[in-house]
Amino acid sequence: MQFESWFRSLRFRLSFWTSLVLITLVGATLLGLRAGMQLALEHELDLLILEDAREIAMYVENFRNTPDAINEELRRKSLSHEERNWFGQIVGSKGEVLFRTPSTPENFPPKSLGKKGPISFERFRVVEFSTETIGPGTVRILVGSSVDFINEDISLLGDMMLVAWLAIVIVAPLTGYWLAGRATRPLRQILISADKLQPRRMSERLPLSGAGDELDRLCIVINNMLDRLANYLDRQRTFLANAAHELRSPLAAMRAGVEVTLERDRSATEYRGILEETAEQCSNLTTLVNQLLLLAETDARHLQASSTTVRLDVLAQKTISMFQGVAEQCQIDLTTDLQPVTICGHTHHIRPVLNNLVDNALKYSNPGDSVHLYVGIEQNDPSMGLLAISDTGTGISAEDLPKLFDRFYRTDQARAKDGRRNGTGLGLPIAQSIIEAHGGTIQVDSSLGKGTRIEVRLPLAPQVIAGINKGE
């Protein structure tokens, strides 16, 4: 199993494939070099024997009346190039052999070679040169040289190349494995450090080598992810602590009320009062549990926009109708500007958002203030619908604005008129989760003592966007 793990390791695979590529390239290069060297030597030999043939032709032209001189010249050249098995032959117009060196092969054909330029004949390279300087016809001068010395040099070179290639075969995997180990050493350190990470100790981070390479960038990406996870876990721990506190307080109040009631006999009126108070606490608990369930649903990404469409202006009108009585009782001017807007979503998802935003606007407004609800199409982005709620109420301080969407966060209790409770602190976080699940955004702009404006942007239904694009 350990061998199999080593065989599958990144270090082994890197060294194996790099060594295989290197060995293949070196082998192909050496073979190409050997073939090129052989062609170069043969070409050099061809030039030499062609030059010899021209020299003999000139000699024959100068001494055409002295055959002995011509024969002596052929013999001299043969002796001077004896190491190459040089030979020469002069053939007459009728195919008869006029002159030949002793080293000329016995089976050398006296007929024309039938090809211009040097050719191979057995283990010789032969060139033919024609002239008309002897007798009444054309004579052919044939000059050749053995290629044995070239083959010997190439064979020696091939042996040396084979030794070099075998050395590469041995050295390349070892060197590749060592280099792969150096290259993957930071990765091993990352694995060791990552294996030590624990959810309870999210402060640890992966070390950077400082090379600025892909592994460093990988460490940066992982560290950023760990930062996000640590932040998420901190928020979850805070959320659980706050949720437990919010659940414990009404439960403790109900238990205390029941225990005090059971200490002695009470009248029916007293029992009714205790039961009404307990029922109210149960209602608050039910609201809180439903809000927690909705948050859990949005966190799990189960709440998503669907193909179902809903008229945002119609929902807004229903919300206004529901809160109109509250606004009149609190002497708050509640006005609207509703234009037809159709978005994708469900009524039971969007309606709580509207209710919460309007309720907050009324809650933090004073008698004589105004609350205005606008629904229309975003001017800067025709593919988005705009829901804007503006009030001239108490406003929100600059310190509280960044924390508005934190779960269970409440602003100063003094902002609630008549000492009224601000709620659970989950309304805006739930609204934000629902809006983001529908692909929208929510933005708050407020100044303390001057009022608040909340803008919600939600994507329009596809058919609406298509109609806008057509100019309908």
N, C-alpha and C positions, 0 to 999 in steps of 0.2 A: 504494500500500500504506500509506503514511504517512497519507493522508487517510482511508482506511478504518479505520486504527487510531484516529485522532482521533474519527471518527464513532462508533466503538464504545466510546469511553472513558466512564468513569463520570461524569466532569465534564460531558461533552456531554449525556449522557442525563438527568442531574439538571436541568441548565439547560433542556433541551428540554421535558421534561414539566412542570416547574414553570411555565415561560413559557406553555406551551399551556394549562394549567389557569387561570393568571392571566388570560390574554387572553380565554379563553372566559367566565370569571366576570365580568370587567369588561364584556365585550360584552353578556352577558345582563343584567347590572345596568343598563347604560345603556339598553338597549331597554325593560326594565321601567320604569325611571324616566321615559322618554319617554312610554310608554303611560299611566302613572299621572298624569303631568302633564297630558296631554290630557284624561283623564277628570275630573281636578280642575277644570280650566278650564271644561269643558263643564257640570259640575255647578254651578259658580259662576254661569255664564251662565243656567242653568235657574232658579236661585233669583232672579236679577235680573228675568227676564222674568215669572216667576210673581208676584213682588211688584208689577211694573208692571200686570199684569192685575187684581190685586186693587184697586190704587189706582184704575184706570179704572172698575172695577165700583162702587166707592164714589162716584166722581165722577158716574157715570151715575145712581146712586140719588139723589144730592143735586140734580142738574140734569136730571131726566128730562123736564121740561117746556120746556127750553131747548136744542133740538138744536144751535143754533149754538155754544153754550158747550161742548157735548160734542165737537163737531167741532174746535173751537179747541184743546181740551185734547189731542186726538190729534195735531193738527199740531205743537203745542208739544213734546210728548214726542218726536215723530219728529225734530224739528230738534235737540233737546238730545242725542239719541243717534245723530246722523247718522253718526258714525264707525263705528258698529256696524251700519249699515243697518237700524235699528230700524223696525218697522212694526206697525200695529194695525188691527183690523177688527171691526166689530160686525155680527152677522148676526141677523136676526129669526127668529121661530118658524117661518116658512114658507120659510126659506132665503134671503130677500132680504137684500141688503147694505144696512144702514142707514147705516153710517159706515165710512170707510176712509181711510187715509193715502195720500198720493201715492207713498210708497216701497213700498207693498204690491205683491208680485209679481203680474203679470197673470194667470198661470195658477194663482194660489192658490185652492184649492177652497173654496167656501163651505159645503160640507157638513161634518158632524161629523167630527172626526178619528178617532173610534172608539176612543180610548184615553185613559185618564186619565194625567195627567202630561205632561211635555215629550216631544216626538218630533222626529225629524229629517225635514225636508222640503227636498229638494234640498240647497242649501248653507245652510239655515236651521234654527234650533231654534225650535219653535213650541209654545205652551202655550194651552190652552182653559179659559175660566172662564165658567160659566153663571150667569145671574141672571134675576129675573122683575120687574124694575123698570120695563121699558118696554113699554107696550102690554098686550094681553091674554094674551100667551104668554111663553114662555121665550126669552130672547135669549142668544146666545153671544158671548163676547168672546175674540177670537183675537189673541194678541200673539206676535211673533216677532223674531228677531235673527239676523243673518248670523254664521256661524262662520268667515268668512275671516280675521279678525284672529287667531283662535285658531290656525288652520292656519299662518298666517305665523309666529306666535311658536313654535309647535311645530317648524316647519321650521328656524327659526333655531337653536333649541335642539338639534335633530337634527344640524345642521351642526357645532355646537360639540362635541357628543358624539362625532361621527365623527372630528374632529380629535384629541380627547383619546384616543380608542381607537387611532387610528393612531400617536399618540405612545407609547402603551403597547406596541403591537406592535413598535415600534423599540427602546424603552428596555428592556422586560422581558427579551428574550433576552440583551442585553448585560449588564444588571445580574445576571440569573440566572447567566450564565456566570462573571462575576466572583465572585459569592457562592459558587457551586459550587467554584470554584478555591480560595477560602479554606477552605471546608469540607473539601475533599479534600486540602489541603496536608499535614496530618499523615499521611494515608494514603500519599501519595507518599514522605514521609520514612520511613515504615515499610517500604515496598517497597525503597527504596534501602538502608536498614540491613539488611533481611533478605537482600538480594542479596549483601551483603558477608560474610555469615556463612559460615564455613568449618568443616568437622568438626574441623580441627586447632586452631581457635581458638574454642572453645565458651564462652569467658569473656565475649564481647560480648553485649550485650542491647539490645533496642529501647528508644528514648527515650520518656519519657512527657511529654505536653504540659502536664499538670497541670490540665486542664479537667475531669477526672472524667467524661468522656462515654464513649460506646460505643467510640470508638477507643482511649481510655486503657485501658478494660477489655479490649479486644482485645490491646493490647500486654502487659498483665499476664498474660493467658492464654497468649500466645505465649512470654513470658519464663519462665513456670512450666513450659511444655512444654520449653523449651530447658534449664532446670535439670534436668528429669528426663532429657532426652537426654544432657546432659553427665555426669550421675551414672551413667547406663547405660553410656556409652562408657568412662568411667573404670573401672567394674567389669569391662567386657569386656576392656579392656587389661590390667587386673590379672589377670583370669582367664586370658587367653592367656599372659601371662608366667609365671604359676604352672603352667599346664598344660605349657608348654615346659620349665620346670624339672623338673616331676615326670616327664616323659618322658625328659629328657636324663640325669637321674641314673642310672636303671637301665640305660639304653643305654650310658652311659659305663662303668658297672661291668662290664657284660657284655663290652664291647670290651676293657677293660683286662684282665679275666680271661682272655679268649681270647688276647690278645697275649702275656701272661706265660706261658700254657700252651705257646704255639708257640715260645718261646725255646729250649727244649730238650726232649729226649725224656723222657716221664714214664711211670710205670707205669699199668696198667689201672685200678688203684684211684684214682690221682690224676685220671686222665681222667674216671672215673665221678663223682668228687666235683665236678669243674668242670662237667660236664654237668648234674648235679642242681642245682647252684647257678644255672646259666644257665636251666634249665627253671623254677625258682622265680621268677627275675626275669621270664621271659616270662609266667608266670601272673599276676604282679603287673601287668605291662604290659597284659595282656588285660583284667584287672579294671578298670584305670584307663581304657582305651579304651572299654569298655562303659559305664562311668559317664559319660564325656564324651559318648558318643552319646545316652545317655538324657537328659542335661541339654539337649543340642541339640534333642532331640525335644520336651521340655517347653517350652523357650524358643520353639520354632516353633509352639506350640499344637497340635501333632499328637496329643498325649496328652490325651484327653478321656474323661470318664465316658460310658459307653454304656448301652444298655438291658439289657446282660448283668448279672445279679445274682450276688453272691458272699456266702457266709456268713462274716462276719467272725470269729465265734467258732470256726468250724471251722479257718480259717487260723491263728488264734492258737494253737489246740491243736496243730496241726502244727509251728508254730514252737517251742512249748514242748518238744515231744517231741524236736526236733532239738537243742535247747540243754540238755536235761536232764542229759546226760552231762557237759557242760562245767561246769555249775553244781555237780554233785556232786564233780567233780574239784577245783574251786576252793573247795569247802566253803561254797557259797552256797545259801541256802534259796530255791528258786524255786517260788512258789505262784501259783494262778490263781483267778479268779472269773469264769466265762464264762457269759453269758446269750445266748440266740439273738438274733442281729442280722443282718439282711440288707441289704446296700447295693448300689448300682450300681457296677460296675467289673469289672476282669479280675484273675484270680488272679496272673498274672505281673507286674501292676503293684502290687498291694497287698502281696503276699508280701515283696518286698524292703524295704518300709517296716517291717513287723513284725520281720524279721530284723535290720535295722540297729538298731532301737530296743532290742530285747532284747540284742543283742550289746554295745551301748554300756553298757547297765545292768550287765551282768556284768563288762565290762572294767574299769569304774571302781568296782567293789565289792571289798571285802576279805573274806578268810575270816571266816565268822561273820555277815556281812551278809545281808540278805534282799532279794529282788526279787519284786514282786507285779504280776501282769498282770490287769487288769479289762476286761471287754467287756460293755457294756449300753447301754440307751437313756438319753440325756441327760434328766435330770429337769426342767431348766428349759426344754428345747425338745424335745418328743416327736418332732419330725421329724428329729432328728439322732441318730446312733449315737455312743457314746463309747468310746474306747480309751485306757486310762490305764495307764502303766507307772511304778511307784514303786520306788525303791531307797533303801537306807540307806548308800550308798557315800560316796565322797570329796566328792561335790557339785561345784558350779561356782561360781566367784567372781563377784561382781557385775560385775567388769570384763569378764569373758568372756561373760556372758549375751547382751548385745546383738549379739555377733559370731558366735554359734553357727551361724547359717545363712549366713554368708559363705563363699563357695567357697574351698576349700583352707585354711580357717582351722583351726588346731589349738590346743588349750589347752596348758598347760605339760606338757612330756614327763614331768615327774616324777609326774604323775597316773597315768601308765600303770604298772601294777604290773609288777614284775620287768623293768623297762626295756623292756617290750613296745611295739612301734611303734603309734602311734595311728591309723594308716590314712592315707588320701589327703586327708581333710578334705572329702570330697564326699558322705559318707553322709547327713548331716542336710540339706544343700541339696537333694539328690535327693529325700529324703523329703518335704520341704516342697513341692517342685515337683509331685510326684505327688499329694499331698493337695490342694493348691490346684487342680490340674487337675480333680479330682473334686468340686470345690465345697466342700471342707472347710477346716479350720483346724488348726494345731498350736501348742501353747503349752507353754513350759518354765518351771517354777518350781523354783528350787534354792537351796540355801545351802551354802557351803563347809564341809565336814566333817559335814554333817547329811544329805545325800542329795539326790536329784533326783526330780521328778515331771513326766512329760511326758503331756499330754492331747491326743488327736487326736479331732476331731469330723468325722464324715462324714455326708452326707445319706442317710437311709434310702431303700430302694426304694419307688417310688410305691405299689405294692400293700400294702406294710407300713403306710405312712402312712394309706392308705384304711381298712385294718383297724383301726388305732388310733382313727381318727375315728369309726368305727362302734361302738367299744367292744368289739371282739373280743379 
